[in-house]
Each structure stands twice: as structure tokens, then as C-alpha cells.
Amino acid sequence: MTFAALAQAPNRRRTEAWLLGFVVLITVFGYAYTGLSMTGKLPDGLTGFAVSIFFVALVPHLVVRRFAPRADPLILPLATLLTGIGLVLLHRLDITYAAKPRLKIAQAASGQLVWTVIGVAVCIAILLLLRDHRILQRYIYLTMAVALILLMAPAFFGADQFGAKRWIILGPLSMQPGEFVKIMIAVFFAGYLTVNRDALALTGRRVMGVQLPPGRQLGPIFTIWVISLLVLVFERDLGTSLIFFGVFVIMLYMATERTSWVLCGLAMAAVGAVTVGSIEPHVKGRIMAWLHPMDIFLPEGQRPPGLISDQAAQALFSFGSGGISGSGLGQGHPELIGFAGNSDFILTTVGEELGLAGVMAILMLYALLAQRGLRVSLTARDPFGKLLAVGLAGALLLQVFVVAGGVTGLIPLTGKALPFLAKGGSSLVANWVMIALLIRISDSAQRRREPVGPGANRQGRRGRGRRRAEPELEPEA
């Protein structure tokens, strides 16, 4: 890319560059501060870490500047910042785990950095190869077939770890296919609802003031409900089941604007949760830990049946001891939670050492990233792009909700990884795939009304002359 081309880049790319610069500074400062706080000296790999984060931010920015110049300027910085915070937190946990070998917990920060590079590389590859997101609409049934195969694979070929079958073990590597399935089902539902939205929105009969969907159109939601229950029963994966079913209900409502679909979805979710929670021991144990977290400290004979873990109680202690401002990065005891401290319970490290202020900051970053995804949906020109952006943003919000809600005691624990922050290569790569799709849809939404190139002004004036009757859209931030 020449310097002349860089000079012609729109203002939003310069905004993105400044934000990424701040992200790099924040991440490197957090990494260095963690080492100083816990060991009294700078980390040995600080230079290598700083160089890695610099290129993790720079290379995708240059690719976006060249191949998606009209994309939203906040999506990439937000994803990079969340990933950087996750690396800092994992580095902080590694120091404690290394100092206490009796815990027998392997270090994760270096491996997560490798997966970060892989995830960013996959994001770049998608931006280079997928020039139009509408191409995905041609392969929605193939996408759903692959998604179902991946979704069912852990039940037959996966390993039972931590009470759930959500991993596929391939030699020294393991994969959570559910992380990729959430993106595939969003692609399928966006294509399916684009074709069938009129039939779903305009038919049905009214009962007690509520227009219920027709029985013939209830087939898709009933099928998804059954598949979610099967996943929950055979794989004992509560989080994937909730996300899988929730994304479909959200996209169905956005496509039809009918509250009856939401009511049907909530009713089916309640029936499924009560049924499976009553018959599946692992799910029942999670519900008991949610309802009676402190009973784990009672004598074994007095505990509720199925209650075997103190993680929920230790998480509440962590949040309570953190208070408003926290104990300081590196000054808490997140290792008391054990192996889950660097996965779904990594949020407790934030709560204990950065306090309520830190937790709210993390949640606001997630909310802002989801808001940019919803804004992409509003500005997209095609129905498929609108629904796909909603599905991706909805999947992100649902995963954050089930993880944060479980850790804080709002809902039962699900065991899912907190997006971008928690240890897990599958989750990190899948989330960067989601970022690539949102960037591509955002660029496509803006490209038609903001031409790029030396003759953009002349083309824009001629275009406005031909389309004078069209209403102007709100400009992108």
C-alpha cells in the first residue's frame, strides 16, 4: 500500500488508528504493571509482548484500510482492547499459578497470544477473500448442515471434561465446535428469514389480543427447540443450548416484529429448562450450586444433592472483597477458584482486583461492541446483512450474559468462555471471525453512498443528482 493511498483514506480509518494506538498503550502498560505489582520487576518478555500487540493492531488496521475503508471505526479497536485485557489477566494468573505449583494449572498467556495471532490472521483472510457478505446467502443450507454435524460431534466423539461434552479432542489439540456453530446458525437464520419473513410475519390467528404464529410456521422454532434440548441432554452443555435457541428467537423477532414469536420462545425455553433440570444430574447440580452456593461449606451429609463445587461461593467472595475500586491488579487471590479462574470465572479476577468499576468497564466494552453491531444492522442495505449483523451482535450479548450472569449468581453456571478475555483458542478464533463479518457488512453498508477513490467527489455529486428523491441516511460515527 502506497503512502498516497494511505493519505486518501477516509477520516474514520484515522480515528481507528488513533484508537488502536491507545489500545496498544493500555495493553502494554497493563502487562508491565502486572509484573511490577507481583514480582517487583518488569516482565522478562515485555519487549516481545509489546511488539506482538503492536503488529496484532497494525496489520488488521492496514488490511481494513485497504479492503474495507468504509467500515465502522470502533469494531476493530474494541475487539483488540478486549483481547489485550484478556492477555493481561491471563499473565497475571500465570504468575500466581507458577508460584503455587501444587495447584497443577498450566500457564495460558503464551498460548493465548499464539491463538490471538491465529484469530487475527483468520480475520484478515476473511476480509481478503470475502468481498461481499451476501455470497454467504448462497450456502445457508450447507452451512447449517455443517453446523449440525459440529454440534452433534462432541456427543459421539468428544471428551467429557468438567461435566460437559463440548470438546473434540484431536491429539494434543482440543476444539469447542459450539463456538463456531453460533456464527453458522446466525448465517443460516439470516438467509432463511430473509426468504420467509413475509410468511412468518403476516399469517396466523389472534387469540386474546396476541397474534399467534400459524402451526405450519411453528415448525422451524419447534425444530430448533428440540435440537437445543438434545444438545442439553446428550452433551450437558447449558450455555451452547441457551445461545443457540436465543439467537434464533432474537433474529425471528427482528425479522417479523411479532411479539408472539418471543412469547413462544420464552415458553419453550422455560419448559425445556424445567424438564432437563429435573432429569439431568449435571444440570441439576449447577442449579443447586446457583440456589445454595454457600451450602458447600456445610458438612457433606447436610449439603443439597449434586452440590460438589465451591466455585460459585468463591466467586461471590471475590466480588465482595473487591468492593468498588478493587484490591489492585495482582493483589487479590483469584487462584482460590482453581482451574476455572482463567476460563468462565476470569471475570472474578476483574471484580476482586479492579472492583465494580472494572467489571462495569468490561461490560460496557461488550455493550459498545454489540451496539456497533446493531448499528451496522441499521445501516445495512440488504435484509440478509441486517439480520446477520443482528444475529452476530445477539450471539455476543447472549454469551456475555450467560457467562457473567452465571459467575455473579444471576443464573446457573454454564461453563462457556467469556468472549475475548477467557482462555480458549476456539472461542478466540470464532470471535475474530465474527469481527471480520461485522467489518465486512459495515463496509458494504457505507460503500454505496460514500464512494472511495480520487474521483469520489465527482461520483458522489452525480450520484446525488440521480438519487435526489432518496432520503439521506444518518452519517456513520
C-alpha positions in Angstrom: 0.0 0.0 0.0 1.5 3.4 -1.1 1.7 6.5 1.1 -0.6 8.2 -1.4 -3.3 5.6 -0.9 -2.9 6.0 2.9 -3.3 9.7 2.6 -6.6 9.3 0.7 -8.1 7.0 3.4 -11.3 8.4 5.0 -11.3 10.0 8.4 -12.8 7.0 10.2 -9.6 5.0 9.4 -7.5 7.7 11.1 -9.9 7.6 14.0 -9.4 3.8 14.1 -5.6 4.2 14.0 -5.6 6.6 17.0 -7.9 4.3 19.0 -5.7 1.3 18.2 -2.7 3.3 19.4 -4.3 3.9 22.7 -5.3 0.2 22.9 -1.6 -0.8 22.4 -0.5 1.6 25.2 -3.2 0.4 27.6 -2.4 -3.3 27.0 1.4 -2.9 27.3 1.1 -0.7 30.4 -1.2 -3.3 32.0 1.2 -6.1 31.2 4.2 -4.2 32.6 2.2 -3.0 35.7 1.2 -6.6 36.5 4.8 -7.7 36.6 5.9 -4.8 38.7 3.0 -5.3 41.1 3.5 -9.0 41.6 7.3 -9.5 41.2 8.8 -6.1 41.7 10.3 -6.0 38.2 9.3 -5.7 34.6 8.3 -9.0 32.9 11.0 -10.7 31.0 9.0 -10.9 27.8 7.8 -7.4 27.8 9.5 -6.3 24.6 8.3 -9.4 22.7 4.8 -8.9 24.0 4.8 -5.2 23.1 5.9 -6.0 19.5 3.3 -8.7 19.2 0.5 -6.5 20.3 1.7 -3.7 18.0 1.5 -5.9 15.0 -1.7 -7.5 16.1 -3.2 -4.0 16.0 -1.3 -2.6 13.0 -1.7 -5.4 10.4 -5.5 -5.8 10.5 -5.8 -2.0 10.5 -3.9 -1.8 7.3 -6.0 -4.6 5.8 -9.2 -2.8 6.8 -7.9 0.5 5.5 -7.2 -1.1 2.1 -10.1 -3.6 1.7 -12.8 -2.2 3.9 -12.2 1.5 4.1 -15.8 2.5 5.0 -16.1 0.1 7.9 -17.1 1.2 11.4 -14.0 2.6 13.2 -14.8 1.2 16.6 -15.3 -2.5 15.9 -11.6 -3.4 15.5 -10.3 -1.3 18.4 -12.9 -2.7 20.8 -12.1 -6.3 19.9 -8.3 -5.6 20.2 -8.8 -4.0 23.6 -10.8 -6.8 25.0 -8.3 -9.3 23.6 -5.4 -7.3 25.2 -7.1 -7.1 28.6 -7.6 -10.9 28.4 -3.9 -11.4 27.8 -3.0 -9.2 30.7 -5.4 -11.0 33.1 -4.0 -14.4 31.9 -0.5 -13.2 32.5 -1.4 -12.1 36.0 -3.0 -15.5 36.7 0.1 -17.3 35.3 2.4 -15.6 37.8 0.3 -16.9 40.7 -0.1 -20.4 39.3 3.7 -20.6 38.7 4.3 -19.6 42.3 1.9 -22.3 43.6 2.8 -25.5 41.7 0.5 -27.5 44.0 -2.4 -26.1 42.0 -1.2 -28.0 38.9 -2.6 -25.4 36.5 -0.7 -24.9 33.3 0.2 -21.4 32.2 -2.1 -20.0 29.5 -0.9 -16.5 28.5 1.7 -17.5 25.9 -0.7 -20.0 24.2 -3.4 -17.4 24.2 -1.1 -14.9 22.5 -0.5 -17.5 19.8 -4.2 -18.1 19.4 -4.7 -14.3 19.2 -2.3 -14.2 16.2 -4.2 -17.1 14.6 -7.5 -15.4 15.2 -6.4 -12.1 13.7 -4.9 -13.9 10.7 -8.3 -15.7 10.1 -10.0 -12.3 10.4 -7.6 -10.9 7.8 -8.1 -13.9 5.5 -11.9 -13.4 5.6 -11.6 -9.7 4.8 -9.3 -10.5 1.8 -11.4 -13.4 0.4 -15.0 -12.4 1.3 -15.5 -9.2 -0.7 -19.3 -9.4 -0.4 -21.1 -10.9 2.6 -24.1 -11.7 0.5 -22.2 -14.6 -1.0 -22.8 -16.5 2.3 -26.6 -16.5 1.5 -26.0 -18.9 -1.4 -24.7 -21.6 1.0 -27.1 -21.3 4.0 -28.3 -25.0 3.9 -24.7 -26.3 3.5 -23.7 -24.0 6.4 -26.5 -25.4 8.6 -25.6 -29.0 7.7 -22.0 -28.4 8.8 -23.2 -26.6 11.9 -25.4 -29.6 13.0 -22.6 -32.0 12.4 -20.2 -29.9 14.5 -22.9 -29.5 17.2 -23.6 -33.2 17.5 -19.9 -34.4 17.1 -19.0 -33.9 20.8 -21.8 -36.2 21.9 -20.2 -39.1 19.9 -16.5 -38.3 19.6 -15.9 -35.7 22.3 -14.3 -35.9 25.7 -16.3 -35.5 28.9 -14.5 -32.6 30.7 -15.7 -30.7 33.7 -19.1 -32.4 33.5 -19.9 -31.4 29.9 -19.2 -32.8 26.4 -18.4 -29.7 24.4 -14.8 -30.5 23.3 -13.5 -32.6 20.4 -10.0 -33.9 21.1 -7.6 -34.2 18.2 -4.3 -35.4 19.5 -2.8 -32.6 21.6 -5.4 -30.1 20.4 -9.0 -29.7 21.5 -11.8 -27.7 19.9 -15.1 -26.4 21.0 -17.3 -26.6 17.9 -20.1 -24.7 19.6 -18.1 -21.5 19.3 -18.2 -21.7 15.5 -21.8 -23.1 15.4 -23.2 -19.8 16.9 -21.8 -18.0 13.8 -23.1 -20.6 11.4 -26.6 -20.6 12.7 -26.6 -16.8 12.5 -25.7 -17.1 8.8 -28.4 -19.8 8.2 -31.2 -18.0 10.1 -30.4 -14.7 8.3 -30.7 -16.4 4.9 -33.8 -18.4 5.9 -35.7 -15.5 7.5 -34.8 -13.2 4.5 -36.8 -15.6 2.2 -39.6 -16.5 4.6 -40.1 -13.3 6.6 -43.4 -12.4 5.0 -45.0 -15.8 5.7 -43.8 -15.6 9.3 -45.0 -12.0 9.8 -48.3 -11.8 8.1 -50.1 -15.0 8.8 -51.6 -16.5 12.0 -54.7 -16.1 14.1 -55.3 -13.7 17.0 -56.0 -15.2 20.5 -56.7 -12.9 23.5 -55.1 -9.9 21.7 -52.0 -11.8 20.7 -51.4 -12.9 17.1 -50.1 -16.4 17.3 -48.0 -17.8 14.6 -49.6 -20.5 12.4 -49.0 -24.1 13.1 -47.2 -24.6 9.8 -44.7 -21.8 10.6 -44.1 -23.1 14.1 -42.1 -26.0 12.5 -38.7 -24.1 12.4 -38.9 -22.9 16.0 -40.1 -26.3 17.2 -37.2 -28.0 15.4 -34.7 -25.6 16.9 -36.2 -26.2 20.4 -35.8 -29.9 20.0 -32.2 -29.6 18.8 -31.4 -27.4 21.8 -32.9 -29.9 24.2 -30.9 -32.7 22.6 -27.7 -30.8 22.9 -28.5 -30.1 26.6 -29.4 -33.7 27.3 -26.6 -35.6 25.5 -23.8 -33.0 25.8 -24.9 -31.4 29.1 -23.9 -28.0 27.5 -26.3 -25.5 29.0 -24.5 -22.4 27.6 -24.5 -23.5 24.0 -28.1 -24.6 24.2 -29.2 -21.2 25.5 -27.2 -19.3 22.9 -28.4 -21.5 20.1 -32.0 -21.1 20.9 -31.8 -17.4 21.9 -30.1 -16.3 18.7 -32.9 -17.8 16.7 -35.7 -16.1 18.8 -33.9 -12.7 18.6 -33.5 -12.9 14.8 -37.0 -14.2 14.4 -38.4 -11.2 16.2 -36.2 -8.7 14.3 -37.4 -10.2 11.0 -41.1 -10.3 11.8 -41.6 -7.7 14.6 -44.1 -10.1 16.2 -44.1 -10.5 20.0 -45.9 -13.8 19.6 -42.7 -15.4 18.5 -40.9 -14.1 21.6 -43.7 -15.5 23.8 -43.5 -18.9 22.1 -39.7 -18.9 22.5 -39.8 -18.0 26.2 -42.5 -20.6 26.9 -40.5 -23.3 25.1 -37.3 -22.2 26.9 -39.0 -22.4 30.3 -40.5 -25.9 29.6 -37.1 -27.2 28.3 -35.2 -25.8 31.2 -37.5 -27.2 33.8 -37.7 -30.6 32.1 -33.9 -31.0 31.6 -33.1 -29.5 35.0 -35.2 -32.2 36.7 -33.8 -35.2 34.9 -30.2 -34.4 34.0 -27.9 -34.7 37.1 -25.1 -32.4 35.8 -27.6 -29.6 35.0 -29.4 -30.2 38.3 -26.1 -29.8 40.2 -25.5 -26.4 38.5 -28.9 -25.3 39.6 -28.3 -26.4 43.1 -25.0 -24.5 43.2 -26.9 -21.5 41.9 -29.6 -21.7 44.5 -27.4 -22.7 47.5 -23.9 -21.6 46.8 -22.8 -21.3 50.5 -24.1 -24.8 51.4 -20.9 -26.2 50.1 -19.3 -25.3 53.4 -21.7 -27.4 55.4 -20.8 -31.0 56.4 -21.0 -33.3 53.5 -24.1 -35.1 54.7 -26.1 -31.8 55.0 -25.4 -30.5 51.5 -28.1 -30.5 48.8 -27.7 -33.4 46.4 -25.4 -32.7 43.5 -23.6 -29.8 45.1 -19.9 -30.6 44.8 -18.1 -27.4 43.8 -17.3 -24.2 45.8 -16.6 -22.1 42.7 -19.9 -20.2 42.9 -19.3 -19.3 46.5 -15.6 -18.3 45.9 -16.8 -16.1 43.1 -19.2 -14.3 45.4 -16.4 -13.8 47.9 -14.2 -12.4 45.2 -16.7 -9.8 44.1 -17.5 -8.9 47.7 -13.9 -8.4 48.7 -13.2 -6.2 45.6 -15.8 -3.6 46.5 -16.0 -0.5 44.3 -12.4 0.0 43.3 -10.8 -3.4 43.9 -7.7 -4.5 45.7 -5.4 -3.6 42.9 -4.2 -5.6 39.9 -2.1 -8.6 41.2 -3.2 -8.1 44.8 -6.1 -10.5 45.0 -6.5 -14.3 45.3 -8.3 -15.5 42.2 -6.4 -18.8 42.4 -8.9 -19.9 45.1 -11.4 -20.6 42.3 -9.0 -23.1 40.8 -8.8 -24.1 37.2 -11.9 -22.1 36.2 -10.1 -18.9 37.1 -8.8 -18.4 33.6 -11.9 -19.5 31.8 -15.5 -18.5 32.6 -14.5 -17.3 36.1 -11.9 -14.8 34.8 -14.5 -12.1 35.4 -14.0 -12.7 39.2 -10.4 -11.6 38.8 -11.6 -8.3 37.4 -14.2 -8.0 40.2 -11.7 -8.7 43.0 -8.7 -6.7 41.8 -10.4 -3.9 39.7 -13.7 -3.8 41.7 -17.2 -3.0 40.5 -15.7 -0.1 38.4 -13.6 -2.6 36.4 -16.4 -5.0 35.9 -18.7 -2.3 34.7 -15.9 -1.1 32.3 -15.6 -4.6 30.8 -19.4 -4.9 30.4 -19.6 -1.5 28.8 -16.9 -2.5 26.3 -19.1 -5.6 25.4 -22.2 -3.4 25.2 -20.5 -0.9 23.0 -19.2 -3.6 20.6 -22.7 -5.1 20.4 -24.2 -1.6 19.9 -21.8 -1.1 16.9 -23.1 -4.5 15.5 -26.7 -3.3 15.9 -25.8 0.0 14.2 -24.3 -2.0 11.3 -27.6 -3.7 11.0 -29.5 -0.4 10.9 -27.2 1.0 8.1 -27.1 -2.2 6.0 -28.9 -2.0 2.7 -29.8 -5.7 2.3 -32.1 -7.8 4.5 -29.5 -10.6 4.8 -26.9 -8.2 6.1 -29.3 -6.6 8.5 -30.3 -10.0 10.0 -26.8 -11.4 10.0 -25.4 -8.3 11.9 -28.3 -8.7 14.5 -27.6 -12.4 14.9 -23.8 -11.8 15.5 -24.4 -9.0 18.0 -27.1 -11.0 19.7 -24.8 -14.1 20.0 -22.1 -11.9 21.6 -24.6 -10.4 24.1 -26.1 -13.8 25.0 -22.7 -15.3 25.6 -21.6 -12.5 27.8 -24.9 -12.7 29.6 -24.8 -16.4 30.3 -21.2 -16.2 31.5 -21.4 -13.0 33.6 -24.8 -14.0 34.9 -23.5 -17.4 36.0 -20.4 -16.0 37.7 -22.3 -13.3 39.6 -25.1 -15.7 40.7 -27.8 -14.2 38.5 -28.4 -17.5 36.6 -26.9 -21.0 36.9 -23.4 -21.5 35.7 -22.9 -22.6 32.0 -19.2 -23.1 31.6 -18.9 -21.0 28.5 -15.8 -18.9 27.8 -16.1 -15.1 28.3 -15.5 -13.7 24.7 -12.0 -12.4 24.0 -11.0 -12.5 27.7 -11.0 -16.1 28.7 -8.6 -18.8 27.8 -9.6 -20.8 24.7 -8.4 -20.9 21.2 -11.7 -21.9 19.6 -13.6 -19.1 21.3 -11.0 -16.5 20.4 -10.8 -17.5 16.7 -14.6 -17.7 16.4 -15.0 -14.2 17.9 -12.5 -12.8 15.5 -14.4 -14.4 12.6 -17.5 -12.6 14.0 -15.5 -9.3 14.0 -14.5 -9.9 10.3 -18.1 -10.4 9.3 -19.2 -7.2 11.1 -16.5 -5.2 9.5 -17.4 -6.5 6.0 -21.1 -5.8 6.5 -20.3 -2.3 7.8 -18.1 -1.5 4.8 -20.7 -2.8 2.4 -23.4 -0.7 4.1 -21.4 2.6 3.6 -19.7 1.9 0.3 -22.7 2.6 -1.9 -23.3 6.1 -0.5 -19.7 7.1 0.1 -17.6 6.1 -3.0 -13.9 5.6 -2.4 -11.1 6.9 -4.6 -9.7 10.1 -6.3 -13.0 10.7 -8.2 -15.2 10.1 -5.2 -16.5 13.8 -5.0 -17.4 13.9 -8.7 -19.1 10.5 -8.5 -20.9 11.5 -5.3 -22.3 14.7 -6.9 -23.5 12.8 -9.9 -25.0 10.1 -7.7 -26.8 12.6 -5.6 -28.2 14.2 -8.7 -29.6 10.8 -9.9 -31.0 9.8 -6.4 -32.3 13.2 -5.3 -35.6 11.6 -4.2 -34.0 9.2 -1.8 -33.8 10.2 1.9 -30.4 10.7 3.3 -29.2 8.2 6.0 -27.7 9.3 9.3 -24.0 9.5 8.9 -21.8 6.8 10.4 -19.8 7.8 13.5 
